Amino acid sequence: MSKLVAMDVAILPPADVTARAINFSAGLPSEGARGLRLDAEHLPHVTLTQQFVREDEIDAAFERIDEVLQQQHPLRMLITGSGHSGQTLWLAVDRTPELQELHERLMEGLRGLERPDGGPHAFFEENGRMGDVMWVAGFRLKSSFGAFTPHITLGHGKEPPHVEPFAFDATTVAACHLGRFCTCRKVLRAWDLNARG
């Protein structure tokens, strides 16, 4: 049986937005951080899909992503402020019809390649937490389609930072190997939306 990989298909924001997200993350109080900080090795991202994929089927997954993105133009994205779920803090992203459609097309395109039995070893450096495993395994059921909540995770804490709304153009989609706390740790392949559409 081929090894499983915890994979995230995500929008990687442009450099200036990435820097802002990293700065917001760095500014969170250290108490309660639980070791999650954004940086050059923990990439700010907006998740579009998450799933366990067999290592020997990753190229097939890339082909399906390529098909979905064939006519995809850059997306205008709006950060509406900050938000949180429990102790997890994030930048809230407006769920526009265009973003929702891209999410759903990717979910449908990758449906047949999802594997349900991933574990901690499927994550980057093979050290996923059970909470990470459960999150990825349950993404389709609990976090997709009508429950899709686009955001950029900043870290953990009690209070989300104050964030003024701002917009940016999303031009990069990437398939990433997920690490602890479902962070994007390694870009497996990236797609430039400026070259498509």
N, C-alpha and C positions, 0 to 999 in steps of 0.2 A: 504494500500500500504506500502510495506517495505521501510524503510529508505535507501537512497542511500549513498554509500561510494565512495569518490574519491580515486582510487587505482592506484599505480604505480608498475609495475613489473620491477625490476631494478637489475643491477649488483652492489653489494656492494664491493668496492675494499678492498684488505687486509689492515691490520693495518698501515703499513708504508706509503702506498699511501693515506689512509684516513688522516693520520697525516700531510702529505705534503699538501693535499688539504685544510685542516683546516688552516694551516700556511699561505698558499697563500691568503685565504679568510681574515684572520686576518690582513694581511699586506696591504689590499686595503684601500685607503683613506676613512676616516669616512664621509666626505662630499659626498653626493650622494649615500650613501650606502642603503638608504631606509629601513633599519632595517634588511637586509638579511646578515647573517653571518653563515658560517658552524661551527658546534660544535657537541658535543655528542648528542644533541637533534635535530639537523638539519644535517642529515647524507649525506656525499658525496656519489654520486651514478651516475650510467650511466643508464638512462631510456631506457627500451626496449619497454614498452607499457604504456599507460595511458588510463583510462576509468572510467566511473561511473558504479558501480556494486551495485545491490540490496543487502542489508545486509543479507537477507535470501538466497542469491545465492552465497555468498562468498565461502562456502565450495565446491560448484560445480566449481567455478573458480579455486580454489586450485587444484581440481582433474584434471582439464584440463592442468594447468601449470605442474603438476606432470607428466602427459602423455607426454607433449612436452619435458620435461627435462629427461625423462627416460634413454635415451642413450647419454645424453649430457656430453661431456668431458670438463674439464677446458679450458678456452679460453686464448690465448696469446693476450694481449691488448697492444697497443702502444699509448702513449700520444705523439702527434706530436708537441705540443707547446700550445700556448694560442689562444683564439679567442673571438669573441664577436658578438652580434646582438643588435644593439642600445646600451643601457646602461648595458645590461646583459653580464657579463664576464664569461669565462669558460676555462677549460682545454679541448683542442680538442683531440678527440679519433679517431684513424684511423678506417674507416668503412671497415673492412676486409670482405671477402666473408662469413667467418664463423659467424661473428657477425651479418651481414645482414640476413643470413639464420635464425639464432635464433630469431631475431626480427620478421621476417615475419612469422615463425611458431607460435610464441606466439600471434601475431595479428590475425592469422587465427583461432587458438585454442580458443581464447576468444571472437570471433566475435559475437556469439549468446547471450552473456551475457552482452554486452554493453548496457547502458541505456542513452538516449539522454538528459534527462531533469534534470540533477543535478544542484544544486545551492550552495550558500556559506555554507549552513549547512552540506553539504556532506564532508566538509574538517575537518581535525583535529581541535578540539576545536570550530568547527562550525563557523570559521571566515575567510573562503576563500574570496578573492577579486573577483570582477566580471571578472577581467583579468585572474585569475586562472580558473574560471568556463569556460570561453571561450576557454582557452588553452586546457583543458582536453576534453571538448566537441568537439573541432576541431582537436584533435590529429590524428585521422585516416585520415581525409581529407587533413590536412595541414603538418603533421610532420612525416608521416610513409612511408614505402615502399621506393619509389624513393626519397622522401624528408627526409628520416631518417638521422639525423645529430647527431651521438653519441657524448656526451660531459659530463663533470662534471661541473655543474654550481658552480661558486665561489662567486658571489655576483654582485653588481652593481658599476659602475664607468665609467670614461671616457677612461681609458687606461688599457688594459689587461696587467698583469704582464709578465715579460720575463720568459719563461719556456723552459729549455732544454729538448729535447725528452727523454723519458724513457719508459721502458716496464715493464709489470707485468702480472702475471697469475691470471685470474679471476676465483675464485672457489666458490663464493657465489652468488646466485640469491635470491632475496627477494620480497615478495609482501608487499608494504608499504602503510600506510594511509598518504595521502598527506596533507600538511598544506599550510599556506600562501606562496606565491611565488612558489608553487608546490615543496616544500621541502619534503623530506622523513622524517616524524616525528615519526612514530611508525611502527615497523616491525610486520606485522600480521602473516607471516610465512616465513621461510627461507629454502633453498635447498642447500645442499653441493654437488657441482659437483664432488668432489673427490670420493664420494661414488656412482657415477653413471658412465654410459658409458661402 
